[in-house]
Amino acid sequence: MTRRTAPRAVLLATGELLAWWAALALLWLVLITSVDTLERIVGASCAALGAILARLGRRAVTWR
């Protein structure tokens, strides 16, 4: 990674994490029965952890 491509790589990584987080948070909201404040916090936290793990897993498989 060069100095010119570093900002693009960070932007792509951030976009991928946000896409994973949105998909997992939406899945969480669909699967729960009540939408309470605590449920939203737990769902957002679990979705963030899942997004990080999904990104790391994809990088391990593709080695990019």
N, CA, C and O atoms as a MOPAC input file, in Angstrom:
PM7 MOZYME 1SCF
protein

 N      0.84400 1    -1.16600 1     0.00000 1
 C      0.00000 1     0.00000 1     0.00000 1
 C      0.89300 1     1.23400 1     0.00000 1
 O      1.79000 1     1.36600 1     0.83300 1
 N      0.64200 1     2.11400 1    -0.92200 1
 C      1.43500 1     3.32800 1    -1.00400 1
 C      0.71100 1     4.46500 1    -0.30100 1
 O     -0.40500 1     4.31200 1     0.19500 1
 N      1.37000 1     5.58800 1    -0.27800 1
 C      0.78700 1     6.75300 1     0.36500 1
 C     -0.45800 1     7.24000 1    -0.37600 1
 O     -1.36100 1     7.81700 1     0.23000 1
 N     -0.50100 1     7.00700 1    -1.68000 1
 C     -1.64900 1     7.43800 1    -2.47500 1
 C     -2.84200 1     6.50300 1    -2.31800 1
 O     -3.98500 1     6.95700 1    -2.36200 1
 N     -2.60400 1     5.23100 1    -2.14000 1
 C     -3.70400 1     4.27300 1    -2.06600 1
 C     -4.20700 1     4.05100 1    -0.64300 1
 O     -5.25200 1     3.42700 1    -0.45400 1
 N     -3.49100 1     4.54600 1     0.35700 1
 C     -3.90000 1     4.34300 1     1.74600 1
 C     -5.27300 1     4.94600 1     2.05700 1
 O     -6.09400 1     4.26300 1     2.66900 1
 N     -5.56300 1     6.19300 1     1.66700 1
 C     -6.90000 1     6.73300 1     1.96700 1
 C     -8.02300 1     5.93800 1     1.29600 1
 O     -9.09500 1     5.77000 1     1.87800 1
 N     -7.78800 1     5.45900 1     0.10300 1
 C     -8.80100 1     4.66700 1    -0.60100 1
 C     -9.03900 1     3.33500 1     0.12100 1
 O    -10.17700 1     2.87900 1     0.23400 1
 N     -7.97700 1     2.72900 1     0.60000 1
 C     -8.11300 1     1.45600 1     1.32100 1
 C     -8.88400 1     1.64700 1     2.62600 1
 O     -9.70200 1     0.80500 1     2.99600 1
 N     -8.62600 1     2.73800 1     3.31000 1
 C     -9.34600 1     3.01900 1     4.55500 1
 C    -10.81600 1     3.27900 1     4.26000 1
 O    -11.68400 1     2.81700 1     5.00000 1
 N    -11.10600 1     4.00500 1     3.19900 1
 C    -12.48600 1     4.28400 1     2.82300 1
 C    -13.22500 1     3.00200 1     2.45000 1
 O    -14.38100 1     2.82400 1     2.83500 1
 N    -12.57900 1     2.11500 1     1.71200 1
 C    -13.20500 1     0.85200 1     1.34200 1
 C    -13.44600 1    -0.03700 1     2.56400 1
 O    -14.48800 1    -0.68200 1     2.67400 1
 N    -12.48900 1    -0.06500 1     3.46900 1
 C    -12.64300 1    -0.87200 1     4.68300 1
 C    -13.78100 1    -0.33900 1     5.54100 1
 O    -14.56200 1    -1.11400 1     6.09400 1
 N    -13.87700 1     0.97300 1     5.65400 1
 C    -14.94900 1     1.58200 1     6.43600 1
 C    -16.30500 1     1.30700 1     5.79800 1
 O    -17.27900 1     1.00300 1     6.48700 1
 N    -16.35500 1     1.41800 1     4.48900 1
 C    -17.60900 1     1.13000 1     3.78800 1
 C    -18.03800 1    -0.31600 1     3.95600 1
 O    -19.22300 1    -0.60400 1     4.12400 1
 N    -17.08100 1    -1.21900 1     3.90900 1
 C    -17.40200 1    -2.63800 1     4.08800 1
 C    -17.91300 1    -2.90500 1     5.50200 1
 O    -18.88300 1    -3.63900 1     5.69200 1
 N    -17.25500 1    -2.30400 1     6.49000 1
 C    -17.70200 1    -2.48200 1     7.87000 1
 C    -19.11200 1    -1.92400 1     8.07600 1
 O    -19.93200 1    -2.54300 1     8.75400 1
 N    -19.39100 1    -0.77000 1     7.49800 1
 C    -20.72100 1    -0.18500 1     7.63000 1
 C    -21.78300 1    -1.03800 1     6.94200 1
 O    -22.89500 1    -1.17800 1     7.45100 1
 N    -21.44600 1    -1.59900 1     5.79800 1
 C    -22.40000 1    -2.46000 1     5.09200 1
 C    -22.68900 1    -3.72100 1     5.90300 1
 O    -23.84600 1    -4.12200 1     6.03100 1
 N    -21.64900 1    -4.34800 1     6.45100 1
 C    -21.84900 1    -5.53200 1     7.28400 1
 C    -22.66800 1    -5.17900 1     8.52300 1
 O    -23.57800 1    -5.91500 1     8.90500 1
 N    -22.33400 1    -4.03500 1     9.15400 1
 C    -23.04500 1    -3.63400 1    10.36400 1
 C    -24.52100 1    -3.40400 1    10.05900 1
 O    -25.38100 1    -3.85800 1    10.81400 1
 N    -24.82600 1    -2.71600 1     8.98200 1
 C    -26.21800 1    -2.43400 1     8.63300 1
 C    -26.98800 1    -3.73000 1     8.36700 1
 O    -28.12400 1    -3.88500 1     8.81700 1
 N    -26.37600 1    -4.64500 1     7.64400 1
 C    -27.04900 1    -5.91000 1     7.34600 1
 C    -27.29200 1    -6.71800 1     8.61900 1
 O    -28.37700 1    -7.26900 1     8.80000 1
 N    -26.30900 1    -6.79300 1     9.49000 1
 C    -26.46300 1    -7.57300 1    10.71900 1
 C    -27.42000 1    -6.90300 1    11.69600 1
 O    -28.17700 1    -7.59300 1    12.37800 1
 N    -27.40600 1    -5.57300 1    11.78000 1
 C    -28.33900 1    -4.86600 1    12.65900 1
 C    -29.76800 1    -5.03700 1    12.16700 1
 O    -30.68600 1    -5.21600 1    12.96800 1
 N    -29.95800 1    -4.98300 1    10.86300 1
 C    -31.29300 1    -5.19500 1    10.30100 1
 C    -31.77500 1    -6.62200 1    10.57200 1
 O    -32.93900 1    -6.83300 1    10.91200 1
 N    -30.89600 1    -7.58000 1    10.42400 1
 C    -31.25100 1    -8.96700 1    10.73000 1
 C    -31.64400 1    -9.11400 1    12.19200 1
 O    -32.61300 1    -9.80300 1    12.50900 1
 N    -30.90500 1    -8.47800 1    13.07300 1
 C    -31.22000 1    -8.52200 1    14.50600 1
 C    -32.61400 1    -7.95300 1    14.75700 1
 O    -33.39800 1    -8.54600 1    15.49800 1
 N    -32.92800 1    -6.81400 1    14.14900 1
 C    -34.23300 1    -6.18900 1    14.36100 1
 C    -35.37000 1    -7.03900 1    13.80700 1
 O    -36.46900 1    -7.04600 1    14.36200 1
 N    -35.11500 1    -7.74700 1    12.73100 1
 C    -36.14900 1    -8.61000 1    12.15500 1
 C    -36.40500 1    -9.81500 1    13.05500 1
 O    -37.54400 1   -10.26800 1    13.16600 1
 N    -35.38000 1   -10.32900 1    13.68600 1
 C    -35.51300 1   -11.56200 1    14.46100 1
 C    -36.00700 1   -11.36300 1    15.89200 1
 O    -36.46000 1   -12.32600 1    16.51100 1
 N    -35.93800 1   -10.15800 1    16.43300 1
 C    -36.41800 1    -9.96600 1    17.80300 1
 C    -37.89400 1    -9.58900 1    17.77900 1
 O    -38.40500 1    -9.10800 1    16.76800 1
 N    -38.57000 1    -9.81100 1    18.90100 1
 C    -40.00000 1    -9.54000 1    18.94800 1
 C    -40.30400 1    -8.14300 1    19.47400 1
 O    -41.22900 1    -7.49100 1    18.99000 1
 N    -39.54100 1    -7.67500 1    20.45700 1
 C    -39.78700 1    -6.33900 1    21.00400 1
 C    -38.57700 1    -5.45000 1    20.72900 1
 O    -37.43000 1    -5.88100 1    20.84500 1
 N    -38.85700 1    -4.21900 1    20.36700 1
 C    -37.77600 1    -3.27700 1    20.09300 1
 C    -37.71400 1    -2.30600 1    21.26600 1
 O    -38.43200 1    -1.30700 1    21.31000 1
 N    -36.85100 1    -2.61900 1    22.20000 1
 C    -36.64600 1    -1.81300 1    23.39000 1
 C    -35.28600 1    -1.11000 1    23.25300 1
 O    -34.48400 1    -1.47800 1    22.39400 1
 N    -35.03000 1    -0.12200 1    24.07800 1
 C    -33.75100 1     0.59300 1    24.01800 1
 C    -32.58500 1    -0.35200 1    24.27500 1
 O    -31.57100 1    -0.30200 1    23.57800 1
 N    -32.72900 1    -1.20300 1    25.26600 1
 C    -31.66900 1    -2.16100 1    25.57300 1
 C    -31.44300 1    -3.12200 1    24.40200 1
 O    -30.30200 1    -3.46000 1    24.08400 1
 N    -32.52600 1    -3.55800 1    23.76800 1
 C    -32.40000 1    -4.44400 1    22.60300 1
 C    -31.64900 1    -3.75700 1    21.46300 1
 O    -30.85600 1    -4.39500 1    20.77100 1
 N    -31.88900 1    -2.48700 1    21.26900 1
 C    -31.17900 1    -1.73600 1    20.22300 1
 C    -29.69100 1    -1.63900 1    20.52500 1
 O    -28.86300 1    -1.77700 1    19.62400 1
 N    -29.35000 1    -1.40200 1    21.77800 1
 C    -27.94100 1    -1.29500 1    22.17100 1
 C    -27.23600 1    -2.63500 1    21.99800 1
 O    -26.13700 1    -2.70100 1    21.44800 1
 N    -27.87200 1    -3.69300 1    22.46900 1
 C    -27.28900 1    -5.03600 1    22.32300 1
 C    -27.17100 1    -5.40800 1    20.85000 1
 O    -26.15500 1    -5.95700 1    20.42500 1
 N    -28.19500 1    -5.11500 1    20.08100 1
 C    -28.17200 1    -5.43000 1    18.64800 1
 C    -27.08200 1    -4.67400 1    17.91300 1
 O    -26.38200 1    -5.24300 1    17.07400 1
 N    -26.93600 1    -3.39100 1    18.22500 1
 C    -25.89400 1    -2.59400 1    17.57200 1
 C    -24.50300 1    -3.09600 1    17.95500 1
 O    -23.59900 1    -3.13900 1    17.12000 1
 N    -24.34000 1    -3.47100 1    19.21100 1
 C    -23.03900 1    -3.98900 1    19.66300 1
 C    -22.70800 1    -5.32800 1    19.00900 1
 O    -21.58900 1    -5.53700 1    18.54000 1
 N    -23.66500 1    -6.21200 1    18.98200 1
 C    -23.44700 1    -7.52100 1    18.35000 1
 C    -23.21200 1    -7.37900 1    16.85100 1
 O    -22.39700 1    -8.10000 1    16.27500 1
 N    -23.92000 1    -6.45800 1    16.22700 1
 C    -23.72600 1    -6.22100 1    14.79800 1
 C    -22.33100 1    -5.65600 1    14.52800 1
 O    -21.70200 1    -6.00700 1    13.53000 1
 N    -21.84600 1    -4.78400 1    15.41300 1
 C    -20.49700 1    -4.23100 1    15.23700 1
 C    -19.43800 1    -5.32200 1    15.37200 1
 O    -18.50000 1    -5.38700 1    14.57700 1
 N    -19.59300 1    -6.16800 1    16.37100 1
 C    -18.65600 1    -7.27600 1    16.54400 1
 C    -18.72500 1    -8.23400 1    15.36000 1
 O    -17.69300 1    -8.69300 1    14.87000 1
 N    -19.92400 1    -8.53300 1    14.90600 1
 C    -20.07900 1    -9.40800 1    13.74500 1
 C    -19.48800 1    -8.80700 1    12.48600 1
 O    -18.91500 1    -9.52600 1    11.66800 1
 N    -19.61800 1    -7.48900 1    12.31700 1
 C    -19.04900 1    -6.82400 1    11.14800 1
 C    -17.52000 1    -6.90600 1    11.15300 1
 O    -16.90000 1    -7.13400 1    10.11400 1
 N    -16.93400 1    -6.72000 1    12.31000 1
 C    -15.47400 1    -6.81300 1    12.41800 1
 C    -15.01700 1    -8.23600 1    12.11800 1
 O    -14.05000 1    -8.43800 1    11.38400 1
 N    -15.70500 1    -9.21200 1    12.67800 1
 C    -15.33200 1   -10.60900 1    12.43100 1
 C    -15.55100 1   -11.00900 1    10.97500 1
 O    -14.76300 1   -11.77700 1    10.42300 1
 N    -16.60100 1   -10.50300 1    10.35200 1
 C    -16.85300 1   -10.80900 1     8.94500 1
 C    -15.75400 1   -10.21500 1     8.06100 1
 O    -15.30100 1   -10.85700 1     7.11400 1
 N    -15.33100 1    -9.00000 1     8.36800 1
 C    -14.24600 1    -8.37100 1     7.60100 1
 C    -12.94300 1    -9.14000 1     7.78200 1
 O    -12.23000 1    -9.39100 1     6.81000 1
 N    -12.63100 1    -9.51400 1     9.01100 1
 C    -11.40700 1   -10.27600 1     9.25100 1
 C    -11.46100 1   -11.63700 1     8.57000 1
 O    -10.45600 1   -12.10400 1     8.03400 1
 N    -12.61800 1   -12.27000 1     8.58800 1
 C    -12.77200 1   -13.56900 1     7.93300 1
 C    -12.61100 1   -13.45300 1     6.41900 1
 O    -11.96300 1   -14.29300 1     5.79400 1
 N    -13.19400 1   -12.42200 1     5.83800 1
 C    -13.06300 1   -12.22600 1     4.40300 1
 C    -11.61100 1   -11.93900 1     4.01500 1
 O    -11.12200 1   -12.43300 1     2.99800 1
 N    -10.93900 1   -11.14700 1     4.82400 1
 C     -9.52900 1   -10.86000 1     4.53800 1
 C     -8.66700 1   -12.09800 1     4.68900 1
 O     -7.69100 1   -12.25800 1     3.95600 1
 N     -9.00300 1   -12.97300 1     5.61900 1
 C     -8.23300 1   -14.20000 1     5.80100 1
 C     -8.39400 1   -15.13600 1     4.59600 1
 O     -7.45900 1   -15.84000 1     4.21600 1
 N     -9.57500 1   -15.13200 1     4.01200 1
 C     -9.84300 1   -16.02100 1     2.88100 1
 C     -9.24600 1   -15.46200 1     1.58300 1
 O     -8.64900 1   -16.20500 1     0.80400 1
 N     -9.41000 1   -14.14300 1     1.35100 1
 C     -8.96000 1   -13.55000 1     0.08700 1
 C     -7.54300 1   -13.00800 1     0.15900 1
 O     -6.91100 1   -12.79700 1    -0.87600 1
 N     -7.02800 1   -12.77500 1     1.37900 1
 C     -5.68400 1   -12.25900 1     1.59600 1
 C     -5.45700 1   -10.94900 1     0.85200 1
 O     -4.45900 1   -10.77800 1     0.15100 1
 N     -6.41900 1   -10.01200 1     1.02200 1
 C     -6.30300 1    -8.67900 1     0.43100 1
 C     -6.07200 1    -7.65200 1     1.47500 1
 O     -5.95000 1    -6.46800 1     1.15900 1

